[in-house]
Amino acid sequence: MNENKNNYSLLKKQEIKNANHAHKPYWKRMHHSWFFWVFMVLTIVAVIYYIVTIDFSNAPRRESKPTQQNVSP
């Protein structure tokens, strides 16, 4: 009887140990990846740049040549 209790408790401990080491879905553990954080930093920088430049309206533009008007005397 005592041997069965020991086996049962040993099996129970193994089940708990296996349950703790079970793999979670990737979307739950992806924030542990360095790749995720690099992507997040680049995304935040892009959003801040977009906001600061007011929808890219302050982007450099080619200056057009001034038009010359022919004035006859």
N, C-alpha and C positions, 0 to 999 in steps of 0.2 A: 504494500500500500504506500509506504513511504517512497519507494522508488518511483511509483507512478506520479506522486506529487512533485518529485524533483524533475521528472521528465516534463511534466505539464508546465512547471514554472520556467524551465529552460526554454521550452518552445514558446512560451509567452514572451520571454525576454527577447528571443530571436525575432518574433513578429514585430515587437515594438522597435527593435533596432532596424529591421528592414523597412518599416513604415517611415521612420525618420529619414532614411536615405533614399526614399522614392523620389524619382525625378518629377519636378514640377513642370508644367507647360512652359515653353520658351518665353512667352509674353509675360510670365510672372517673374522670370529670373533674368530678363535681358538687361535690366538696369545695372547689373553687376559687370557688364562688358565694357571695356574701354572704347570700343567702336561706337556704342550707343552714346556715350558722353561726348565723344568728338563730334558726332552728328548733332547732338543737342546744342553744343556751344556754337557750331557753325550756323545752325538755324537761328539761334538767338541773335547772333551778330548780324545776320542777313535781315532779320526783322527790325532791329534797331537802326541799321543803315537805311532801310526803306522808310522808316518813320522820320528820321532826321533829315533825309533829303526830300521830304514832302513828295512822296510818290515818284521819285526820280526826276522831279521837275527841275532840280538844280544841277542836272548832269551837264557836262561841258557840251557846248554847241558850236557848230561851225558858224563863224560870223559871215554874213552875206556881204557882198561888196555893195557899197553905196551906189545907188542908181544916179546916173548923171542926166540931168535935164538939159536939153538943148534949148537955150533961150536965144531967140533971134532979136537983134537990136532994131 
